[in-house]
Amino acid sequence: MNTILISYDLPLGTEPRYYTDVSNLIKNNSITWAKPLESVFIISTNKTSFEMRDEIKLITPINSKILVVDIINGSGWATSNISTAVTDWMHKNI
């Protein structure tokens, strides 16, 4: 299982359905997930970061910016003004 951070910026004026489609794709490919920021997910998945990037690219406009990073368990992290539900998930999964 991999823990992956996914962040994405879709071009200005992108139809809202694209955001819904990306969110659903990420959730459907996750064993568990947290959404700490508007366009950021941290997920546990059996997919690689490359596979997740490629799947997101298939359903987003061509100029979309996508960042997918592997997180190694035990990595340090810090937050500010992030919900308790998300930080609890992070304590459990990172």
BELVENNOR-V856522 format. One record per residue. N is the residue number from 1. RES is the residue in one small letter. SS is DSSP state (H for helix, E for strand, C for the rest). PHI is phi in whole degrees, -180 to 180 (* if undefined). OMEGA is omega in degrees with one decimal (none if undefined). Layout:
BEGIN
[[N,RES,SS,PHI,OMEGA] [N,RES,SS,PHI,OMEGA]]
END
This chain:
BEGIN
[[1,m,C,*,-179.4] [2,n,E,-115,171.1] [3,t,E,-107,-171.3] [4,i,E,-134,171.0] [5,l,E,-98,178.9] [6,i,E,-124,175.1] [7,s,E,-130,-178.5] [8,y,E,-148,172.8] [9,d,E,-124,176.5] [10,l,C,-93,-176.3] [11,p,C,-56,177.8] [12,l,C,-54,179.1] [13,g,C,87,178.6] [14,t,C,-63,178.8] [15,e,C,-59,-179.1] [16,p,H,-56,-178.3] [17,r,H,-60,178.4] [18,y,H,-65,177.9] [19,y,H,-64,177.3] [20,t,H,-64,-179.9] [21,d,H,-63,179.1] [22,v,H,-65,179.7] [23,s,H,-59,179.3] [24,n,H,-64,178.5] [25,l,H,-61,-179.5] [26,i,H,-63,-179.2] [27,k,H,-62,-178.5] [28,n,H,-70,178.3] [29,n,C,-102,-177.3] [30,s,C,-110,168.6] [31,i,C,-79,170.8] [32,t,E,-142,-179.5] [33,w,E,-154,172.0] [34,a,E,-137,-179.4] [35,k,E,-125,-175.4] [36,p,E,-74,-178.8] [37,l,E,-136,-172.5] [38,e,C,-52,-178.3] [39,s,C,-122,-179.8] [40,v,E,-133,173.3] [41,f,E,-124,165.3] [42,i,E,-121,-173.6] [43,i,E,-130,165.4] [44,s,E,-106,-173.0] [45,t,E,-153,172.3] [46,n,C,-91,178.5] [47,k,C,-85,173.7] [48,t,C,-88,176.4] [49,s,H,-62,179.9] [50,f,H,-66,178.5] [51,e,H,-64,179.7] [52,m,H,-65,177.9] [53,r,H,-57,-177.1] [54,d,H,-64,179.4] [55,e,H,-69,177.4] [56,i,H,-66,179.1] [57,k,H,-58,-177.6] [58,l,H,-66,-173.7] [59,i,H,-115,-178.3] [60,t,C,-116,176.5] [61,p,C,-58,-172.5] [62,i,C,-58,-176.6] [63,n,C,-91,-179.7] [64,s,C,-68,176.1] [65,k,E,-102,-175.9] [66,i,E,-132,176.8] [67,l,E,-125,179.8] [68,v,E,-131,-173.1] [69,v,E,-129,172.9] [70,d,E,-72,175.9] [71,i,E,-112,179.4] [72,i,C,-89,178.3] [73,n,C,-54,-176.8] [74,g,C,94,177.4] [75,s,C,-62,174.8] [76,g,C,-74,175.5] [77,w,C,-156,178.6] [78,a,C,-147,-179.4] [79,t,C,-136,171.9] [80,s,C,-146,178.7] [81,n,C,61,175.5] [82,i,C,-102,-174.8] [83,s,C,-59,177.5] [84,t,H,-62,178.9] [85,a,H,-59,179.5] [86,v,H,-71,-178.8] [87,t,H,-67,174.3] [88,d,H,-62,177.3] [89,w,H,-61,-179.3] [90,m,H,-64,177.0] [91,h,H,-58,-176.3] [92,k,H,-76,-169.8] [93,n,H,-112,-179.7] [94,i,C,-118,none]]
END
